[in-house]
């Protein structure tokens, strides 16, 4: 038979929500089960600013990735292979202008090659429009190859 003191202590522990034989309190175990069942709800409660157990956020604040600085002599970047600065002219714009208006040499006027552009215009006029084939082929070359502007800088992709 147990002494009266031990029985009274057991009854007190049960009323307090503790295990009668010792060990972790029953409330802690219930809370752990609740976290396992609904972790998202628990996280939301802990994040609310009024929650008494809210822990401070010790992580570094999230910032946007640093933007690359532009160099004054290469405002449009550099070509990966050679490191030459890109031109302010677009390769796509030059190629499409040359494809559709190549008979007049418009794509070459755009890139700054005025001599070739005037030659294409004259050949198209003299051959009654057959010289436009030169402009069409030149547009394909502008789009497919490594084309440059009048200063020798590669056109932007």
Secondary structure, 3 states (H helix, E strand, C coil): CCCHHHHHHHHHHHHCCCCCCCCCCHHHHHHHHHHHHCHHHHHHHHHCCCCCCCCCCCCCCCCCCCCCCCECCECCCECCCCCCECCCCEHHHHHHHHHHHHHHCHHHHHHCCHHHHHHHHHHHHHCCCCCHHHHHHHHHHHHHCCCECCCCCECEC
